[in-house]
C-alpha cells in the first residue's frame, strides 16, 4: 500500500508542530502507519542534520542566498527519506516545505529579487516529490508574536520583529492563493484547528492505493471504467472518513475490493443507480478539468507567460479551479438538513430556483441609518440623562458640531469600540472562491450562505478564451447543471449541492461593522486574495461611502 506525503505549513507560532503530532496520534489510533518529519529533517539524515545546525544557529551569520542554497540542499536530502517512507506505505506528516523558503527568504527578507530563479532552485531540490496535500495554517501577527514569546526558543528566525513576520505571513497567504492551497485560520483551540485539518486530510488518506512497480497514477478514466464492473450492494457508511470520528472505516465506497474510490465526496444516501450517475458525471467534469489544465499549462509556456512548467501548472490550476465541483472539497454543510418545519413552510411560500441577476452587491441595512445619529452615543457617557433625552438634545445641535463630535469619537481612544457599533448588512452574489477569500479576511464575521446552485451563472476568465478553451470551460458548467437538475429531480439535494462548481455564483449575506471595513480598506490589492475579492471589497467600500461618507473618510 503506497502512503501519502502531507505537509503542514505556516509562519512561526501558528501551531504546525502541535498539529502534526496530533494528526499522527489520530492516524495511529486507526492503525494507519505514520512517520513524522521536519523538512529539512535532521533526525533521519546526518547530512541534513549538519546543515540544519548551521542554518539554525544565530552564531553563523549568512546572507539570504546562502540560506536558500543550504536549506534546499538539506531539502533534497530530506525528501529522499520521505520518498522511501511514503513508498513503504507510511503516511508522511511533514512540518514545513519549500513554501517556508519563499515566505522567509523572498517575502520576509526581500533581498532576493529574482523570484523565478529562486523557484528554479527549489524545483531542482524538490524534483518530482510533490505533496499529496499541503495545508497552510494562518493567524494574525500579534498572535504569532505572543505564542513565540512563550516558547523560549532561540533559533535564528525566532528573534524577528513583527514587521518581518507580517511580510512572512503575507507571503504564505499569497503563495497559497496562487497555488490553490487550503488555508486554515488557526485562532481556535487545538482541537478546533485539528477538526478543520481533519476534514481536508481524510479524503486524501482514504485514497491510499496499492503500491505497484512501476507506480501508475489512477486516472479519472479508470474510475469511470470501474463503474461498469459488477458491484456489490452499497453499505450504509459514507465513502469519506468522518471528520468528527478518527476511527471511521476507510474502505472503498461500494464495498467491492476491485472498485476504485472516487477522489471526491459521494453522499452515502444515494441509491445504486443515482450513485453511478453522480460519480460518472462528476468524474467526467474532473476529466475535462484535467485535460484543460494540461492544455492551458502548455499555452502559458508557449506564450512565455510562465518560464517554468511548475509555475505554468500552478497558474493553470488557479485559473481552472472554478471548473471543479464542490464535491472535490470534501463534504460540505448541506442545506438539505434544515429544520423540517421551516423547510415545509418556505417551500410553499417562497419561489424555487429564483434567480436575480441584478445588483450582485447590495447594502441592505445600516445601523444607524444616519451616521450622525451616533452622536447621542458619543455624549451618553458624559451625561446623566437617559439616552432618549440625550438623543433629542443632540438632534438640535448644529451640523458642524455633530460632525466634530463624531470625528473625535471615531478617532479617539475608544475608536475600535466606536467603529464596531456601526454595522452594515450585505446581500452578495459571488463565486465560491471569492466567498472563501472574503471570510478569511473577516474571520470575526459570520456569513450565511444559501444553498449552492448553478442558476446564478458564472464568468469565463479572459485567459481561457485566449487559449481557445472557452467551449470546454462552458461544457464543465453545462455538465454540472445537468447533474444538478437530475439530483434535484430525484430529491437528492445534498448530491445536487455537491455537483455545483466552485465557479458558480452563490448568494450569501454577511454583516460587517465599520471596524471590519477599516481593516478591509487597508488590505493591499491581490496581496492575499484573488482579483475578484479585491473588486468586491472596493465596491463595498464605495457603497459604504455613499451611505456613511464621514465614517468612510475616517476609516480610510
C-alpha positions in Angstrom: 0.0 0.0 0.0 1.5 3.3 -1.1 1.5 6.0 1.5 0.9 9.8 1.4 3.1 12.9 1.7 1.2 15.5 3.7 2.6 19.0 4.6 1.5 21.3 7.3 2.8 24.9 6.7 2.6 28.4 8.2 4.5 31.1 10.0 6.4 30.5 13.3 3.9 30.3 16.2 0.9 29.1 14.1 0.9 25.6 15.7 2.3 23.4 12.9 4.3 21.0 15.1 1.4 20.6 17.6 -1.0 19.7 14.8 1.4 17.3 13.0 1.8 15.3 16.2 -2.0 15.4 16.9 -2.7 14.1 13.4 -0.1 11.4 13.8 -1.8 10.2 17.0 -5.2 10.2 15.3 -4.0 8.1 12.3 -2.1 5.7 14.5 -5.3 5.2 16.5 -7.0 3.8 13.4 -3.9 1.7 12.6 -2.6 3.7 9.7 1.2 3.7 9.6 2.7 7.2 10.2 6.1 8.8 10.2 6.7 12.4 11.2 9.3 14.6 9.6 10.6 18.1 9.8 11.7 19.5 6.4 14.6 19.9 6.1 14.8 17.0 8.6 17.9 16.4 10.7 16.7 13.4 12.6 16.7 10.9 9.8 19.7 12.1 7.8 23.1 13.0 9.1 23.9 15.4 6.2 20.7 17.3 6.8 21.4 17.4 10.5 24.7 19.2 10.0 23.1 21.7 7.5 20.3 22.4 9.9 22.7 23.0 12.8 24.4 25.7 10.7 21.2 27.4 9.4 19.5 27.5 12.8 22.5 28.7 14.9 22.5 32.6 15.1 26.2 32.4 15.6 26.7 31.5 11.9 26.0 34.7 10.0 24.9 34.3 6.4 23.1 36.2 3.6 19.7 35.1 2.1 21.3 33.4 -0.9 23.4 31.2 1.3 20.3 30.4 3.4 18.4 29.4 0.2 21.1 27.1 -1.1 21.7 25.4 2.3 18.0 24.9 3.0 17.5 23.4 -0.4 20.5 21.2 -0.1 19.0 19.8 3.1 15.6 19.7 1.5 16.9 17.5 -1.3 18.3 15.0 1.3 15.2 15.0 3.4 12.8 14.4 0.5 14.6 11.1 -0.4 13.9 9.9 3.2 10.3 11.0 2.9 10.0 9.3 -0.5 11.3 6.0 0.8 8.9 6.1 3.8 5.9 7.0 1.5 6.7 4.2 -0.9 6.9 1.8 2.0 3.3 2.6 2.9 3.7 5.3 5.5 1.6 8.5 5.7 4.4 11.0 6.0 3.4 14.1 8.0 5.9 16.8 7.3 6.4 20.1 9.2 7.3 22.7 6.6 8.2 22.6 2.9 9.7 24.8 0.2 7.0 27.4 1.0 9.0 28.3 4.0 11.9 29.3 1.8 9.7 31.5 -0.3 7.9 33.1 2.7 11.1 33.9 4.7 13.9 34.4 2.2 11.8 36.1 -0.6 8.9 37.8 1.1 10.3 38.3 4.5 14.0 39.2 3.7 13.0 40.9 0.5 16.7 41.0 -0.7 16.3 38.3 -3.4 14.7 40.0 -6.3 14.7 37.1 -8.8 11.5 35.1 -7.9 11.9 32.8 -10.9 15.5 31.9 -10.1 14.5 31.1 -6.5 11.8 28.8 -7.8 14.2 27.1 -10.1 16.5 26.3 -7.2 13.5 24.9 -5.2 12.3 22.9 -8.2 15.7 21.4 -8.7 15.8 20.4 -5.0 12.2 19.1 -4.9 12.3 17.2 -8.2 9.2 15.0 -8.6 8.4 14.9 -4.8 5.2 16.8 -4.8 3.0 16.6 -1.8 -0.4 14.9 -1.9 -1.8 17.7 0.3 -0.3 20.9 1.7 -2.3 22.8 4.3 -1.3 26.4 5.3 -2.2 27.5 8.9 -2.6 31.2 9.4 -3.0 33.6 12.4 -2.6 37.3 13.0 0.9 38.6 13.6 0.2 39.7 17.2 -1.0 36.2 18.0 2.1 34.7 16.4 4.4 37.0 18.3 2.6 36.2 21.6 2.9 32.5 21.0 6.6 32.6 20.1 7.4 34.7 23.2 6.0 31.9 25.3 8.1 29.1 23.8 11.5 30.3 24.9 13.2 29.0 21.7 16.2 31.0 20.4 16.7 29.8 16.8 17.6 32.2 14.0 14.0 33.1 13.0 12.5 33.3 16.4 14.1 36.7 17.1 12.5 38.5 14.2 10.2 41.5 14.6 6.5 41.9 13.9 7.0 43.7 10.5 9.1 40.8 9.2 6.6 38.3 10.5 3.9 40.2 8.8 5.7 40.0 5.4 6.2 36.3 6.0 2.6 35.8 6.8 1.5 37.7 3.7 4.0 35.6 1.6 2.4 32.3 2.9 -1.1 33.6 2.1 -0.1 34.9 -1.4 1.6 31.6 -2.3 -1.4 29.6 -1.0 -3.7 31.7 -3.2 -1.5 31.2 -6.3 -1.1 27.5 -5.8 -4.7 26.8 -4.7 -3.6 25.5 -1.3 -6.2 25.3 1.5 -5.7 27.9 4.4 -7.0 27.2 7.9 -7.3 30.2 10.2 -5.7 28.8 13.4 -7.2 31.0 16.1 -9.4 28.4 17.7 -8.4 25.8 20.2 -6.0 23.0 19.3 -9.0 20.6 18.9 -10.9 23.1 16.7 -8.0 23.6 14.4 -7.4 19.8 14.3 -11.0 19.2 13.2 -10.6 21.7 10.3 -7.4 19.9 9.2 -9.1 16.5 9.6 -11.8 17.5 7.1 -9.2 18.2 4.5 -7.0 15.3 5.3 -9.3 12.4 5.5 -10.4 12.3 1.8 -6.7 12.3 0.8 -5.9 9.5 3.3 -8.9 7.5 2.0 -7.3 7.4 -1.5 -4.3 5.3 -0.4 -3.6 2.9 -3.2 -1.7 -0.4 -3.5 1.9 0.2 -4.4 2.9 -1.0 -7.8 6.2 -1.2 -9.7 6.4 1.0 -11.6 3.8 3.1 -9.9 0.9 4.1 -12.1 -1.4 7.0 -11.2 -5.1 6.2 -11.3 -6.9 8.3 -13.9 -10.4 9.6 -13.9 -11.0 7.3 -17.0 -10.1 4.3 -14.8 -12.7 5.4 -12.2 -15.4 5.7 -14.9 -14.5 2.3 -16.3 -14.7 0.7 -12.9 -18.3 1.8 -12.6 -19.3 -0.6 -15.3 -18.0 -3.6 -13.3 -20.5 -5.7 -11.3 -20.9 -4.1 -7.9 -21.9 -5.5 -4.6 -24.6 -3.8 -2.6 -23.7 -0.4 -1.3 -23.1 -0.3 2.5 -24.8 2.3 4.7 -21.5 4.0 5.6 -20.2 7.0 3.7 -17.1 6.7 1.4 -15.3 9.5 3.3 -13.7 9.3 6.7 -16.0 11.0 9.2 -14.4 14.3 10.1 -15.5 14.0 13.7 -14.6 10.4 14.5 -11.0 9.5 13.7 -11.7 5.7 13.8 -14.1 5.6 10.9 -13.6 2.8 8.3 -11.7 3.9 5.2 -12.6 1.0 2.9 -13.7 1.7 -0.7 -17.1 3.3 -1.4 -19.1 0.4 -2.6 -17.6 -2.4 -0.6 -16.0 -4.0 -3.7 -12.4 -4.9 -3.4 -11.8 -4.2 -7.1 -13.6 -0.8 -7.2 -11.6 2.4 -7.1 -12.6 5.1 -4.6 -13.6 8.4 -6.2 -11.4 11.4 -5.4 -14.4 13.4 -4.3 -17.2 13.3 -1.8 -20.2 10.9 -2.6 -23.3 11.3 -0.4 -23.9 8.0 1.3 -27.6 8.1 0.9 -27.6 7.8 -2.9 -29.2 4.6 -4.4 -27.0 2.5 -6.6 -28.3 4.0 -9.9 -28.2 7.6 -8.6 -24.7 6.9 -7.2 -23.4 5.7 -10.5 -24.9 8.7 -12.4 -23.4 11.1 -9.8 -19.9 9.5 -9.8 -19.8 9.2 -13.6 -20.9 12.9 -14.1 -18.5 14.3 -11.5 -15.7 12.2 -12.9 -16.3 13.4 -16.4 -16.2 17.1 -15.2 -12.9 16.4 -13.4 -11.6 14.7 -16.5 -12.4 17.8 -18.6 -10.8 19.9 -16.0 -7.6 17.9 -16.1 -7.4 18.0 -19.9 -7.8 21.8 -19.8 -5.1 22.1 -17.2 -2.6 20.3 -19.4 -3.6 22.4 -22.4 -3.6 25.7 -20.5 -0.2 24.9 -19.0 1.3 24.4 -22.5 -0.4 27.6 -23.7 1.2 29.6 -20.9 4.6 28.2 -21.7 4.2 28.7 -25.5 3.1 32.3 -25.0 6.0 32.9 -22.5 3.5 33.8 -19.8 5.4 31.4 -17.5 9.0 30.4 -17.7 8.9 27.1 -15.7 6.5 24.2 -16.0 5.8 24.2 -12.3 4.7 27.9 -12.4 2.7 27.4 -15.6 0.9 24.4 -13.9 0.2 26.4 -10.8 -1.2 29.3 -12.9 -3.4 26.9 -15.0 -4.7 25.2 -11.9 -5.6 28.6 -10.4 -7.5 29.8 -13.5 -9.3 26.4 -13.8 -10.2 25.8 -10.2 -13.7 27.2 -10.9 -14.4 24.2 -13.1 -14.1 21.7 -10.1 -17.3 20.5 -8.4 -17.8 21.4 -4.7 -17.6 17.6 -4.1 -13.8 17.8 -4.6 -13.6 20.0 -1.5 -14.9 17.1 0.6 -18.2 17.0 2.5 -19.9 20.4 2.6 -22.6 21.6 5.0 -25.8 20.6 3.3 -28.9 22.8 3.1 -31.0 19.7 2.7 -30.8 19.2 6.5 -32.5 22.4 7.6 -35.3 22.4 10.1 -38.2 20.4 8.5 -40.9 22.7 9.8 -39.2 25.8 8.3 -38.5 23.8 5.1 -42.1 22.8 4.8 -43.4 26.4 5.2 -40.8 28.0 3.0 -41.3 25.5 0.2 -44.9 26.7 -0.1 -44.4 30.4 0.4 -41.2 31.1 -1.4 -40.4 30.5 -5.1 -38.0 27.8 -6.1 -35.0 28.4 -8.3 -35.4 32.1 -8.1 -32.6 34.0 -9.9 -32.0 37.7 -9.6 -29.1 38.8 -11.8 -29.3 42.5 -10.8 -27.1 44.2 -8.2 -24.7 41.4 -7.1 -23.7 43.7 -4.2 -26.5 45.1 -2.1 -26.2 47.1 1.1 -29.5 46.0 2.6 -29.3 47.5 6.1 -27.2 50.0 8.0 -27.2 50.9 11.7 -27.6 53.7 12.4 -29.2 54.7 9.1 -27.8 58.3 9.6 -24.2 58.3 10.8 -24.8 61.4 12.8 -27.2 59.5 15.0 -24.1 58.1 16.6 -23.6 61.5 18.3 -26.1 60.6 21.1 -23.9 57.5 21.8 -20.8 59.9 22.0 -22.4 62.1 24.6 -24.1 59.4 26.6 -21.2 58.6 28.9 -20.6 62.4 29.5 -24.2 63.0 30.5 -26.6 62.0 33.3 -29.6 62.0 31.1 -31.4 58.9 29.6 -30.3 58.1 26.1 -33.7 59.2 24.6 -33.3 62.7 26.1 -29.6 62.9 25.0 -30.7 61.9 21.5 -33.4 64.6 21.5 -30.8 67.3 22.5 -28.2 66.2 20.0 -30.6 66.4 17.2 -30.8 70.2 17.9 -27.1 70.7 17.6 -25.5 72.5 14.6 -24.4 70.2 11.8 -20.7 71.2 12.2 -20.8 70.5 15.9 -22.2 67.0 15.3 -19.5 66.3 12.7 -16.8 67.4 15.0 -18.1 65.2 17.9 -18.4 62.2 15.6 -14.9 62.5 14.2 -13.5 62.9 17.7 -15.4 59.8 18.8 -14.3 57.6 15.9 -10.7 58.6 16.1 -10.3 58.7 19.9 -9.0 56.2 22.4 -12.2 54.1 22.0 -12.1 54.2 18.2 -12.3 50.5 17.7 -15.2 50.1 20.0 -17.0 53.0 18.4 -16.5 51.6 14.9 -17.9 48.3 15.9 -21.2 50.0 16.9 -21.7 51.0 13.2 -22.9 48.0 11.2 -23.7 47.1 7.6 -25.6 44.1 6.3 -24.8 42.9 2.8 -26.5 40.6 0.3 -23.9 39.4 -2.2 -23.7 37.2 -5.2 -20.1 36.0 -5.9 -18.3 32.8 -6.9 -17.3 30.4 -4.2 -13.6 31.4 -4.4 -14.4 35.0 -3.7 -16.6 33.9 -0.7 -13.6 31.9 0.6 -11.2 34.8 0.3 -13.6 37.2 2.0 -14.4 35.1 5.0 -10.6 34.6 5.6 -10.1 38.3 5.7 -13.1 38.9 8.1 -12.8 35.9 10.3 -14.8 37.5 13.1 -17.9 38.0 11.0 -20.5 35.3 10.3 -21.6 34.7 6.7 -24.8 32.9 5.9 -24.7 31.1 2.6 -27.8 29.9 0.6 -27.8 26.5 -1.0 -25.3 26.3 -3.8 -27.0 26.5 -7.2 -25.8 26.7 -10.9 -28.5 29.1 -11.7 -26.7 32.4 -10.8 -24.3 32.0 -13.7 -20.5 32.1 -13.9 -17.8 34.1 -15.7 -15.1 32.8 -18.1 -11.6 34.3 -17.5 -10.1 36.1 -20.4 -7.1 33.8 -20.5 -9.4 30.8 -21.1 -10.8 32.4 -24.2 -7.4 33.4 -25.4 -6.2 29.7 -25.0 -9.3 28.6 -27.1 -10.7 26.6 -24.1 -13.9 28.5 -23.8 -16.1 25.7 -25.1 -14.6 23.1 -22.8 -14.8 25.5 -19.9 -18.5 26.1 -20.6 -19.0 22.3 -21.0 -18.0 21.8 -17.4 -20.8 24.1 -16.2 -23.3 22.5 -18.6 -22.5 19.0 -17.2 -22.8 20.4 -13.7 -26.2 21.9 -14.4 -27.4 18.7 -15.9 -26.3 16.6 -12.9 -27.7 19.2 -10.5 -31.1 19.0 -12.2 -31.1 15.2 -12.2 -30.2 15.0 -8.5 -32.7 17.8 -7.6 -35.5 15.9 -9.5 -34.6 12.7 -7.6 -34.9 14.6 -4.3 -31.2 14.2 -3.6 -30.5 17.8 -2.7 -27.2 17.0 -0.9 -25.8 15.4 -4.1 -27.2 18.3 -6.2 -25.4 20.9 -4.0 -22.1 19.0 -4.2 -22.5 18.9 -8.1 -22.3 22.7 -8.2 -19.0 24.0 -9.5 -16.6 26.3 -7.4 -17.0 28.9 -10.2 -20.8 29.0 -10.0 -22.0 32.2 -8.3 -23.8 31.7 -4.9 -25.8 34.1 -2.8 -24.7 34.9 0.7 -25.2 37.6 3.3 -22.7 39.0 5.8 -22.8 41.7 8.5 -19.7 43.8 8.9 -19.0 46.7 11.2 -17.1 49.9 10.5 -14.0 48.4 12.0 -14.2 45.4 9.6 -14.5 47.9 6.8 -11.4 49.8 8.1 -9.4 46.6 8.0 -10.6 45.7 4.5 -9.8 49.2 3.3 -6.1 48.6 4.2 -5.7 45.2 2.6 -3.4 45.7 -0.5 -5.0 44.6 -3.8 -4.1 41.0 -4.6 -1.8 40.7 -1.6 -3.5 37.7 0.0 -6.6 37.3 -2.1 -7.9 37.0 -5.7 -8.7 39.8 -8.1 -12.5 39.1 -7.7 -12.3 39.6 -3.9 -10.3 42.8 -4.3 -13.1 44.1 -6.7 -15.8 43.1 -4.2 -14.1 45.0 -1.4 -13.7 48.1 -3.5 -17.4 48.0 -4.4 -18.4 47.5 -0.8 -16.3 50.4 0.3 -17.9 52.6 -2.4 -21.4 51.7 -1.2 -20.4 52.4 2.4 -19.1 55.8 1.4 -22.4 56.6 -0.3 -24.3 55.8 2.9 -21.8 57.0 5.6 -19.4 59.4 4.0 -18.0 60.7 7.3 -17.3 57.2 8.6 -15.8 56.2 5.3 -13.5 59.2 5.3 -12.3 58.5 8.8 -11.5 54.8 8.3 -9.6 55.3 5.0 
